[in-house]
Amino acid sequence: MTLDKRVRTSTTSLGIIAGAGRFPFMVADGARRAGCRVVVVGLRGLADPSLAAHADAFRWGGMVRVGGWIRAFRRAGVARAIMAGSVRKSEMYGRLRMLRYLPDWTTIRLWFFTAADKRNDTLLRSVADELARRGITLQDSTQYCTEALAPAGVLTRVQPTAAQLRDVEFGWPIAREIGRLDVGQAIAVKETEVIAVEAIEGTDRMIERAGALCRQGGWMLIKVAKPNQDRRFDVPTVGPATIENLHRHGATALVIEAGQTLLIERDRLVDLADRHAICILAR
């Protein structure tokens, strides 16, 4: 499907800037159930091509071509948009990054001249402000899939041990502070010791690093929302792949924030966690 240049701006149209993973599918399906016309700009190399079948219109866009996203949405009559899906920001610091990603002028201006620093929230708020300036409002990314937000309590049959509960009390305020500083949203803890802290590499690679540092296993991942989390972007998300990664690297517990964390394929996620003897606690 291609974008129709003749479409007029409509309040029922929703744009999705789609990265990797299942989250963009959840947003697209929820929006269409709500009666929205869904227009997707899939980030090349990240978005799943099959997402096109879940949209009314679809086109590919570059990860650092914000001006192209805006032009595509304006041609499609989109005045509201949602960011959904993961983006590997660490790859933007590789060799020949400018040649590899070919940023457009809008992105260059935001990256080098508008954003005060390169932290996630700073950059994404700059993008949101630029979209708003061009007539596109970036909205809460969870509004069409609120049923996927984690409820409070232990989600698995596997229950937390007394030692794990002590680690939760120890690690929770540390993870929240890391989030407040916009460094990351997850830490690895064992026996009231921080093993690893998430930064630019993302949660999956931090899990790998924690497993390498704690080869005997038995550690927990604590993943939280940032204080005053802006739900327009960077919402904490876990899914079956998270559980498989935790199991592969020796973790025995996952602690998330209730009401703030998206559960991808919840039934499968919980089933895998029980199968691998991983407790999931939503605090």
ABEGO torsion letter per residue (X at the ends): XBBBAABBBBAABBBBBBBBEAAAAAAAAAAAAAGBBBBBBBBBGABBAAAAAABABBBBBBAABAAAAAAAAAAAGBABBBBBEBBBAAAAABBGAAAAAGBBAAAAAAAAAABABABAAAAAAAAAAAAAAAGBBBBBAAAAAAAABBBBEBABABBBBAAAAAAAAAAAAAAAAAAAAGABABBBBBGGBBABBBBAAEAAAAAAAAAAABAAEGBBBBBBBBBGBBAABGBBBBBAAAAAAAAAAGBABBBBBBGABBBBGAAAAAAAAAAAGBBBBBX
